Every structure is written in structure tokens, then in C-alpha cells.
Amino acid sequence: MKILALEPYYGGSHKAFLDGWVAHSKHDWTLFTLPAHKWKWRMRHSAITFADQVCEGVAQGNSWDVLFCSDMLNLAEFLGLAPESIPSIVYFHENQLTYPFRHESERDYQFGMTNITSALAADAVWFNSAYHRDSFLDAIPKFWEKMPDLPPEGVVARISEKAAVHSPGISPIAKRPERAPGPLRILWAARWEHDKNPEGFFEAIDLLETGGLDFRISVIGETFRDAPAVFASAKEKFKNRIDRWGYQESRSDYENGLQEADVIVSTANHEFFGISVIEAIAAGAYPLLPNRLAYPEILRIDDFPENKQHLYGGGPEDLAHELAELAHRLEQKCGLWNGDPERCLRLVGDFHWDHLARELDEEVRHSGR
């Protein structure tokens, strides 16, 4: 099949998803992308920009069987501007209805409306987790309550009937080298923004230090100019315990950071999947995740109840307690994986692209013309 992919924000998880699938796909892809910069303006203008590019492509004799785009595109607007209509799939990496702004006044309702109309306009709506699908659909009636009158009817049912869950994939990560001697190495890998709750992480780390525990930390992830102030203060406070800090400029640096970690920690208050967690597990790190959001789902708790050991209550005290227990196990040379270090690889095996790409290729074939 000939697939036209439109990605207004070609960076981060959006780029990783598209590149991973295309690299393992049997289909013929054409990618129109825009740099990952100023996401609000990408949502505002990309429909016009891409429609012009597609018009030019059609004039040159190109045609496609199916359109694939991310939630950053105003799909309804694009379809109104495009020269011809083809079956369309929108993939939701995130959405603007449920993002936890610190103040509701920061929320631009038009972006949430764009997500809804894109889902209505698409022939298929894919989410990266069931948690994401359900939270998005649950948010729509609450969103309508903000309208002064005439809220649309039947929207949730119309989207639900064409919604599906397809997780993103990961590429293989080299086997980790033999662990160097030393204390517990703790990794936090996420966007440096408030919804990832860095304050909760550093509060837990402070509890470990107050308790006299020996440990090392790496704090990596995409950074921004307006990152929460806690990062600057934590860098100074824990400067003698830091192995890695900030954005890792190369993929090899990033993977080395994953391989060095004994445990991957999340403190997120907002997470629809958690690709860095899956990659860290694939690299051999022991996951310690809050019992909320998409984490029980990606650990497949319903199928593997024993994975509940990787979930903690969610607060800094709970996290500090679990980390102290892991440090004790390491000191006693018991191993973090209870004698079965390959369990981490089995845990994430279904997320490898060589498996997922075949599944997505088949699903997109049913959506084509």
C-alpha cells in the first residue's frame, strides 16, 4: 500500500514512532513533516501547509491509499483543503483535553476541540494505550459542560466505534555490560516539565539522603528553557551523586544511560504510555512506577500479577521506601530480579518493532482503499 504520513511535530516520541514503523513496514511511505518547534503553531497552521504540499504532489501524479497523521494535525481542516479524499487514520500520542495544566486558565479550548474534530473526521482513531483512549473519551462530556449551550450529541459513541489501541514500539538495545561495583544507580528519564512531577522524585531522593543511603542518580530527558525550578536546586543539592544530567545529545549516550541504571523510576502525574520506561526495561533496568496512569497496563498486570511488585503507592515516601529496599537487596548481592534477569526482556518483548510493525501494517491495510 501507498501511505501518506503527515507529522506536524517531527520530534521526540512522534518521530520515534513514525521512523520505527516505517523502517520495519512492508508498505510504501511518503512522509511530509515539520520540525518539532512551537507545537501550538504547528496545530494551527499545519493543515494549510500540508494541504499545499499534497496538492503539489497530486499535480505531479502522486496518489496514496491511506492517510496517517498524528493528533497535532487538524485533520478536519486538512480534509477540507486537500485535493482528494482518502481513508484517514489519526494517532493520538497525547491530547489537549486531559493535560494537567497548573491553572485551568492556561488551557486553550480550541486545541481540545481540534482533537475532537480530528477524531470525528478520521476513519480510524488509534491511541497509544487503553488508558489514553478511555481518559480522552471520558473527558469529552466534561468538556461540553464548559459550553454555554448546544453541546454536540453522540460524539463519544461516534469516536468509540472506530477507536483502537496500538502501542508504540522500540528498537533492540544492546545487551548491557557487566555491572560495575557501586551503590544503587537510579534513573529518572522524562520531559523536564511539571506533569512528570520532578518535585516528587527529588523529594524521594532527599528522603534517601536523609536516611543515610548510598546511591547515584541520573536525571535525563528533553529539557526546556522554562523547566521547573526544582531541577536547578536539585543539581546543586545532589551534585556529588549525579552521573548524568540533562538531555543526552546522541542515541548512544541515551542508551548508555539506560544500561548504566539499576532502576528506572517514574513519578509522573500525566503519562499515556512511557516509551523511555519501556526502553529502560529493555536495557535491563528494574522498573519502579506509580500505580496509576498507563503503567499497570504497560506492565500487563492483568496477565502477569507478579509485575505488581514494580508498582508503588505513588507518593515520595512510598518511592523512597521501595528504593531503599532495592538498595538493600543490591548490598546483599541478592539481585534486583530475584535470580531471573531475563524477565525484563520478556516483559517488553511485545513492544519491539519487528513484532508491532507487522500488526500495524495489517491494521492499516484494512483502512485503505
Beta strands, then each sheet from edge to edge (+ up, - down):
strand 1: 2-10
strand 2: 28-35
strand 3: 66-70
strand 4: 88-92
strand 5: 124-127
strand 6: 163-165
strand 7: 184-189
strand 8: 215-220
strand 9: 242-246
strand 10: 263-265
strand 11: 286-290
strand 12: 311-312
sheet 1: 2+ 1+ 3+ 4+ 5+ 6+
sheet 2: 9+ 8+ 7+ 10+ 11+ 12+
end
